[in-house]
Amino acid sequence: MGYYTIHTLTVSDDNIDDHVSAIEDKSGYSGLFEGQEVKWYEHEIQMRDYSSENQGVLFMLGGEGEQSGDLWFEYYKDGKMQRCKGKVTYDEFDESKLC
């Protein structure tokens, strides 16, 4: 058994298709960023490695896990990584918005 996650990728340069192809090759998952649920356990190691091979490019990897509220975003640049967990926020009560 494992944990499924849907991944998204954004990059800071204009070579998204080349990066997607190379990362899919490295991960072993075809269609990785097409809304598939996959068990990509080595994503941090592989993304750190790939970003160190592509100096100066910022990679933004998003994840939505199979459990409700499991949202995260990771930034990779020059082999380094920052992880940000998703936060759900609600507006304050505003009586004027009652209908």
C-alpha positions as CSV (number, residue, x, y, z in Angstrom):
1,M,0.0,0.0,0.0
2,G,1.1,3.6,-0.4
3,Y,0.1,7.2,-0.5
4,Y,-1.2,8.7,-3.7
5,T,-0.5,12.4,-4.6
6,I,-1.4,14.5,-7.6
7,H,1.6,16.7,-8.6
8,T,1.8,20.0,-10.5
9,L,4.9,21.7,-11.8
10,T,5.7,25.3,-12.7
11,V,9.1,26.6,-13.7
12,S,10.7,30.0,-14.0
13,D,12.0,29.6,-17.5
14,D,10.3,28.9,-20.9
15,N,11.4,25.3,-21.2
16,I,8.5,23.6,-19.3
17,D,8.1,20.8,-21.8
18,D,11.8,19.9,-21.7
19,H,11.7,20.0,-17.9
20,V,8.6,17.9,-17.6
21,S,10.0,15.3,-20.0
22,A,13.3,15.1,-18.1
23,I,11.7,14.9,-14.7
24,E,9.3,12.2,-15.9
25,D,12.3,10.2,-17.2
26,K,14.1,10.6,-13.8
27,S,11.0,9.7,-11.8
28,G,9.9,6.8,-14.0
29,Y,6.3,8.2,-14.3
30,S,4.9,9.1,-17.6
31,G,2.2,11.8,-17.5
32,L,3.3,12.8,-14.0
33,F,1.9,16.3,-14.2
34,E,-1.3,15.4,-16.0
35,G,-3.5,14.9,-12.9
36,Q,-2.5,11.3,-12.2
37,E,-2.4,10.0,-8.6
38,V,1.1,8.5,-8.1
39,K,3.3,7.3,-5.3
40,W,6.4,9.4,-6.1
41,Y,8.3,8.8,-2.8
42,E,11.6,9.9,-4.2
43,H,10.3,13.3,-5.4
44,E,12.4,15.4,-3.0
45,I,15.7,13.7,-3.8
46,Q,15.0,13.6,-7.6
47,M,13.9,17.3,-7.7
48,R,16.9,18.4,-5.7
49,D,19.1,16.6,-8.0
50,Y,17.4,17.9,-11.1
51,S,17.4,21.5,-9.9
52,S,21.1,21.2,-9.1
53,E,21.6,20.2,-12.8
54,N,19.6,23.3,-13.9
55,Q,21.3,26.2,-12.1
56,G,19.3,29.4,-11.8
57,V,15.9,27.8,-12.6
58,L,13.2,27.9,-10.0
59,F,11.0,24.8,-9.9
60,M,7.7,24.9,-8.1
61,L,6.2,21.5,-7.3
62,G,2.7,21.3,-5.9
63,G,1.1,18.3,-4.3
64,E,-2.4,17.3,-3.3
65,G,-2.5,14.1,-1.2
66,E,-5.3,11.6,-1.0
67,Q,-6.4,12.9,2.4
68,S,-8.5,16.0,2.7
69,G,-6.5,19.1,3.4
70,D,-3.1,17.5,2.4
71,L,-1.9,20.4,0.2
72,W,1.7,21.4,-0.1
73,F,4.1,23.4,-2.3
74,E,7.9,23.0,-2.7
75,Y,10.3,25.4,-4.2
76,Y,13.6,24.0,-5.7
77,K,16.5,26.0,-6.9
78,D,20.2,25.0,-7.4
79,G,19.7,21.8,-5.4
80,K,18.0,23.4,-2.4
81,M,14.4,23.1,-1.3
82,Q,11.8,25.0,0.7
83,R,8.5,23.2,1.7
84,C,5.3,25.0,2.4
85,K,2.2,23.3,3.8
86,G,-1.2,24.5,2.6
87,K,-3.4,26.5,5.0
88,V,-7.1,26.8,4.9
89,T,-8.4,30.2,6.0
90,Y,-11.9,31.6,6.3
91,D,-13.2,35.1,6.1
92,E,-14.3,36.9,9.3
93,F,-18.0,37.1,9.9
94,D,-19.5,40.1,8.2
95,E,-23.2,40.7,9.0
96,S,-23.7,42.8,5.9
97,K,-23.1,39.8,3.8
98,L,-26.1,37.9,5.2
99,C,-28.8,37.3,2.7
